């Protein structure tokens, strides 16, 4: 009888540790920074995105590029039609060592390196990210970029669209390099 109770305890505990984790969109943010005319930097965001971390450690974050929000409606419309066109989503995939994450005590953080892959505009490129993972008092985990990570949009085929936007806006230059930052909260699907 005692053996059965012990086995059940370990199964319940293992189920909590090995549960998949889903992003809580209401308290998560995904933003990107741009630079125009070499000195004017601006921060923008996406309003539609989702993410999941499998119990195996597989991370998948999907961003709806058409949900771009720069704070200027006409610029959003131009980015949707000229820049993104058929590239309606970006997908980031990586793997995390889940035992390291679930072993973090409540209220504490660790920094980890993600060797991920960004799929964007029919291209797939390596995108390593350094993130801080914090075990929140709610039992959820916060995953945030430690520093702004750069992405060269020319390597994803966006040069013609950026050049067209630059011309329409009457700018000397729009940098092909953007910065990516996020602050994501994940909760266990077993709760």
ABEGO torsion letter per residue (X at the ends): XAAAAAAAAAAAAAAAAABBBBBBAAABBBBBBBBBGGABBBBBBBABBBBBBBAAGBBBBBBBAAABBAGBAAAAAAAAAAAAEABABBBBBBBBBAAAAAABBBGBBBBBBBBBBBBBGGBBBBBBBBBBBBBBAAGBBBBBBABBBBBBAAAAGAAAAAAAAAAAAGBABBBABBBBBBBBBBBBAAX
